[in-house]
């Protein structure tokens, strides 16, 4: 049942990862400098180095799904000419994939400095949201519809690097909005006879 809930709400899981990772590093810095004034929230997202690394893993998984999806769309043409608008979209998304990987790698490298003190979202929320984004990228009907979602993921990766809760929350909300928009654009499933 808990696994089903985590799969159903990727925003909560993704937020948990980010907030937990960030809070852990800040708490470690506080302990080294002086006695901590208040303990970090146990369920805070991006509150520890491990949670920042978990976010980086999720962003890397999103980049993997994006690459797989782009290549699948290109292979559909089976050696025939690919229309210019499809080429342009694929190139832009491949550049976004590269940027997403670079930002994820930056989070891996500097995880301890990116810990957020009080994100207000759970790590589970952050992980769930980024997982949902990867799933949407994999299943989306039109590859062009994924550009806003990828922009949201890039915003999250950049915001996590600031260590500030406000831009992270805005990025998570942007991702959640795009995930919902993609659901709304999908055709309803055919009803069994």
QUITA-V409158 format. One record per pair of residues at least 6 apart in sequence whose C-alpha atoms are under 6 Angstrom apart, sorted by sequence separation. I is the first residue (numbers start at 1). J is the second residue. D is the distance in whole Angstrom. If there is no record, write none. Layout:
I_J_D ; I_J_D
This chain:
30_36_6 ; 46_52_5 ; 159_167_5 ; 160_168_6 ; 159_168_5 ; 156_168_6 ; 156_171_5 ; 155_171_5 ; 152_171_6 ; 152_174_6 ; 23_46_6 ; 24_47_4 ; 25_48_5 ; 152_175_5 ; 20_44_5 ; 22_46_4 ; 23_47_3 ; 24_48_3 ; 25_49_6 ; 19_44_5 ; 20_45_3 ; 21_46_3 ; 22_47_3 ; 23_48_5 ; 19_45_2 ; 20_46_3 ; 21_47_3 ; 22_48_5 ; 149_175_6 ; 18_45_4 ; 19_46_3 ; 20_47_3 ; 21_48_3 ; 16_44_6 ; 17_45_5 ; 18_46_3 ; 19_47_5 ; 20_48_5 ; 21_49_5 ; 16_45_3 ; 17_46_5 ; 21_50_6 ; 149_178_5 ; 15_45_5 ; 21_51_4 ; 20_51_5 ; 21_52_4 ; 18_51_6 ; 17_51_5 ; 18_52_5 ; 63_97_5 ; 18_55_6 ; 17_55_6 ; 60_101_6 ; 59_104_6 ; 119_165_5 ; 114_161_5 ; 116_163_5 ; 56_104_5 ; 115_163_6 ; 116_164_6 ; 114_163_5 ; 56_107_6 ; 100_154_6 ; 103_157_6 ; 53_108_6 ; 52_111_6 ; 49_111_5 ; 49_112_5 ; 48_115_6 ; 47_115_5 ; 46_115_6 ; 47_116_6 ; 65_134_6 ; 69_138_6 ; 46_116_6 ; 66_137_6 ; 62_134_5 ; 65_138_6 ; 45_121_6 ; 45_122_4 ; 44_122_5 ; 45_123_4 ; 43_122_6 ; 25_112_5 ; 26_115_6 ; 25_115_5 ; 26_117_6 ; 22_114_6 ; 23_115_5 ; 22_115_2 ; 23_116_5 ; 21_115_5 ; 22_116_3 ; 23_117_4 ; 22_117_6 ; 19_116_6 ; 19_119_5 ; 20_123_5 ; 19_123_6 ; 16_121_6 ; 18_123_6 ; 15_121_5 ; 16_122_3 ; 17_123_3 ; 15_122_5 ; 16_123_1 ; 17_124_6 ; 15_123_5 ; 16_124_4 ; 18_126_6 ; 14_123_6 ; 16_125_5 ; 17_126_5 ; 12_122_6 ; 13_123_5 ; 14_124_6 ; 15_125_4 ; 16_126_5 ; 17_127_6 ; 13_124_3 ; 14_125_4 ; 15_126_2 ; 12_124_5 ; 13_125_3 ; 14_126_1 ; 15_127_6 ; 12_125_1 ; 13_126_4 ; 14_127_2 ; 11_125_4 ; 12_126_5 ; 13_127_3 ; 14_128_5 ; 10_125_6 ; 11_126_5 ; 13_128_4 ; 14_129_5 ; 12_128_5 ; 14_130_5 ; 10_127_6 ; 11_128_5 ; 10_128_2 ; 11_129_3 ; 9_128_5 ; 10_129_3 ; 10_130_6 ; 10_131_5 ; 6_128_6 ; 10_132_5
